[in-house]
Amino acid sequence: MTADLFLALTGFAFVMSISPGPGNFLLLASGVNFGFARSIPLVLGISLGFLTMVLLVGLGVGQILQRYEGLYIVLKFICAAYVLWLAFKIATSAPGEMTREDGAATPISFVQAALFQLVNPKAWAVALIVTVTYTTETNYLSSLLAMIAVFAVINLPAISLWALSGVLLRRIMSNPVQIRVFNVAMGLLLAGSMVPILMDFAS
């Protein structure tokens, strides 16, 4: 990997990792509702799930999706439906009750977070972009692994800032009513992140 390509990848990885998206909205909400320590499995799951997705896309899943348009459309529909359901759950939850029907305060687990990336449209889009843009035809596999390593170093601390921001927000929210309002806002933002996909279905 050349120095120019490395710098370009570093900048792209930071912007894509720190920018708003379904996973980062979940991290912010988890930081508010559960604190940073209990959100660590969510942080690790989102990061590792995304990096695994990049590897799979780089090894050929992306080409399969591009070849079979019907499969891609079905996947987009599943993405939108699941994220909208998750947005509803967050918006209607009481403080600390985002994932359990019985009301027990349980944050999203590592496995749930990793699997969430499979239905995260932003993660799919970024995975497709980086595997096309930041790999080389010569030594493709080594360039793919190098790109994933660079992304890993940047992605984990960048997305952690969202959970930490949630912790800071919690300190200025003095009562459960404010947290309920925050959860509604997070649910709406999460649902809003699906607008581009829903517009594709309508067109």
C-alpha positions as CSV (number, residue, x, y, z in Angstrom):
1,M,0.0,0.0,0.0
2,T,1.5,3.3,-1.1
3,A,1.7,6.3,1.3
4,D,-1.0,8.2,-0.7
5,L,-3.4,5.3,-0.6
6,F,-2.8,4.8,3.1
7,L,-3.5,8.4,3.9
8,A,-6.7,8.3,1.7
9,L,-7.8,5.1,3.4
10,T,-7.1,6.6,6.8
11,G,-9.3,9.6,6.1
12,F,-12.1,7.6,4.6
13,A,-12.1,5.1,7.5
14,F,-12.3,7.9,10.1
15,V,-15.1,9.8,8.3
16,M,-17.1,6.6,7.7
17,S,-16.6,5.4,11.2
18,I,-17.4,8.6,13.0
19,S,-20.3,9.8,10.8
20,P,-23.9,9.1,11.9
21,G,-25.5,5.8,11.0
22,P,-27.6,3.0,12.5
23,G,-24.8,1.5,14.4
24,N,-23.6,4.8,15.9
25,F,-27.1,5.7,16.9
26,L,-27.4,2.4,18.7
27,L,-24.1,3.2,20.5
28,L,-25.2,6.6,21.6
29,A,-28.5,5.2,22.9
30,S,-26.7,2.4,24.7
31,G,-24.2,4.8,26.3
32,V,-27.2,6.8,27.7
33,N,-29.2,3.8,28.9
34,F,-26.4,1.5,30.1
35,G,-23.1,3.4,30.4
36,F,-19.8,2.7,28.6
37,A,-18.7,-0.5,30.3
38,R,-22.0,-2.3,29.6
39,S,-21.8,-1.0,26.0
40,I,-18.4,-2.5,25.3
41,P,-19.9,-5.8,23.8
42,L,-21.9,-3.6,21.4
43,V,-18.8,-1.6,20.4
44,L,-16.8,-4.7,19.8
45,G,-19.6,-6.5,18.0
46,I,-20.3,-3.6,15.6
47,S,-16.6,-3.2,14.8
48,L,-15.8,-6.9,14.4
49,G,-19.1,-7.5,12.5
50,F,-18.3,-4.8,10.1
51,L,-14.7,-5.9,9.5
52,T,-15.9,-9.5,8.9
53,M,-18.4,-8.1,6.4
54,V,-15.6,-6.2,4.6
55,L,-13.6,-9.5,4.4
56,L,-16.6,-11.4,3.0
57,V,-17.4,-8.7,0.5
58,G,-13.7,-8.7,-0.6
59,L,-13.8,-12.4,-1.0
60,G,-16.7,-12.4,-3.4
61,V,-20.0,-11.7,-1.6
62,G,-20.1,-8.2,-3.2
63,Q,-19.8,-9.6,-6.7
64,I,-22.6,-12.1,-5.9
65,L,-24.9,-9.2,-4.8
66,Q,-24.1,-7.2,-7.9
67,R,-24.8,-10.2,-10.2
68,Y,-28.1,-11.2,-8.6
69,E,-30.1,-8.0,-8.3
70,G,-33.1,-9.7,-6.9
71,L,-31.1,-11.0,-3.9
72,Y,-29.7,-7.5,-3.3
73,I,-33.3,-6.0,-3.3
74,V,-34.4,-8.7,-0.8
75,L,-31.4,-7.9,1.4
76,K,-32.2,-4.2,1.3
77,F,-35.8,-4.9,2.3
78,I,-34.7,-7.0,5.2
79,C,-32.3,-4.3,6.3
80,A,-35.0,-1.6,6.2
81,A,-37.6,-3.7,8.0
82,Y,-35.2,-4.8,10.8
83,V,-33.8,-1.4,11.4
84,L,-37.3,0.2,11.5
85,W,-38.4,-2.5,14.0
86,L,-35.3,-1.7,16.2
87,A,-36.0,2.0,15.9
88,F,-39.6,1.3,17.2
89,K,-38.2,-0.7,20.1
90,I,-35.8,2.0,21.1
91,A,-38.3,4.8,20.8
92,T,-40.9,3.0,23.0
93,S,-38.5,1.7,25.6
94,A,-38.1,2.9,29.1
95,P,-34.6,3.8,30.4
96,G,-32.4,0.6,30.3
97,E,-35.0,-1.5,28.6
98,M,-34.0,-1.5,24.9
99,T,-33.7,-5.3,24.2
100,R,-35.9,-7.3,26.5
101,E,-39.7,-7.8,26.4
102,D,-39.8,-8.4,30.2
103,G,-38.4,-5.1,31.0
104,A,-35.0,-6.3,32.3
105,A,-32.2,-3.9,31.7
106,T,-30.0,-5.8,29.3
107,P,-27.8,-4.1,26.7
108,I,-27.4,-5.4,23.2
109,S,-24.9,-8.4,23.2
110,F,-21.7,-8.9,21.2
111,V,-23.4,-11.5,18.9
112,Q,-26.5,-9.4,18.4
113,A,-24.3,-6.4,17.5
114,A,-22.2,-8.4,15.1
115,L,-25.3,-9.8,13.4
116,F,-26.8,-6.3,13.2
117,Q,-24.1,-5.3,10.7
118,L,-25.6,-7.9,8.3
119,V,-28.7,-5.7,8.2
120,N,-27.0,-2.3,8.4
121,P,-27.2,-0.6,5.0
122,K,-24.4,1.9,5.8
123,A,-22.1,-1.0,6.7
124,W,-22.9,-2.8,3.4
125,A,-22.3,0.4,1.4
126,V,-19.0,1.2,3.0
127,A,-17.8,-2.4,2.7
128,L,-18.6,-2.4,-1.0
129,I,-16.8,1.0,-1.5
130,V,-13.6,0.1,0.4
131,T,-13.1,-3.3,-1.3
132,V,-13.3,-1.7,-4.7
133,T,-11.4,1.5,-4.0
134,Y,-8.6,0.5,-1.6
135,T,-7.5,-2.8,-2.9
136,T,-5.1,-3.5,-5.8
137,E,-5.4,-6.2,-8.5
138,T,-1.9,-7.3,-7.9
139,N,-1.5,-8.9,-4.5
140,Y,-5.3,-8.5,-4.0
141,L,-5.6,-10.6,-0.8
142,S,-2.7,-8.9,0.9
143,S,-4.0,-5.5,0.1
144,L,-7.5,-6.5,1.3
145,L,-6.1,-7.7,4.6
146,A,-4.0,-4.5,5.0
147,M,-7.0,-2.4,4.3
148,I,-9.0,-4.2,6.9
149,A,-6.2,-3.8,9.5
150,V,-6.1,0.0,8.9
151,F,-9.8,0.2,9.2
152,A,-9.8,-1.8,12.4
153,V,-7.3,0.5,14.1
154,I,-9.4,3.5,13.2
155,N,-12.9,2.2,13.5
156,L,-12.9,0.9,17.1
157,P,-11.9,4.1,18.8
158,A,-14.0,6.2,16.5
159,I,-17.2,4.4,17.1
160,S,-16.4,4.2,20.9
161,L,-16.8,8.0,20.9
162,W,-20.5,7.6,20.3
163,A,-21.0,5.4,23.4
164,L,-18.8,7.8,25.4
165,S,-20.9,10.7,24.2
166,G,-24.0,8.8,25.4
167,V,-22.4,8.5,28.8
168,L,-21.8,12.3,28.9
169,L,-25.4,13.0,27.8
170,R,-26.7,10.8,30.6
171,R,-24.9,13.0,33.2
172,I,-27.0,16.0,32.1
173,M,-30.3,14.1,32.0
174,S,-31.6,14.3,35.5
175,N,-34.8,12.2,35.3
176,P,-36.3,9.3,33.4
177,V,-38.6,11.6,31.3
178,Q,-35.6,13.1,29.6
179,I,-34.2,9.7,28.8
180,R,-37.5,8.6,27.3
181,V,-37.5,11.7,25.1
182,F,-33.9,10.9,24.1
183,N,-34.9,7.3,23.2
184,V,-37.7,8.6,21.1
185,A,-35.3,10.9,19.3
186,M,-32.8,8.1,18.7
187,G,-35.6,5.9,17.4
188,L,-36.6,8.6,14.9
189,L,-33.0,9.2,13.8
190,L,-32.5,5.4,13.3
191,A,-35.7,5.3,11.3
192,G,-34.6,8.3,9.4
193,S,-31.4,6.6,8.3
194,M,-33.6,4.2,6.3
195,V,-35.2,7.0,4.2
196,P,-32.8,6.6,1.2
197,I,-33.6,2.8,1.1
198,L,-37.3,3.4,1.4
199,M,-37.1,6.0,-1.4
200,D,-35.4,3.4,-3.6
201,F,-38.3,1.0,-3.1
202,A,-40.8,3.8,-4.0
203,S,-39.0,4.8,-7.2
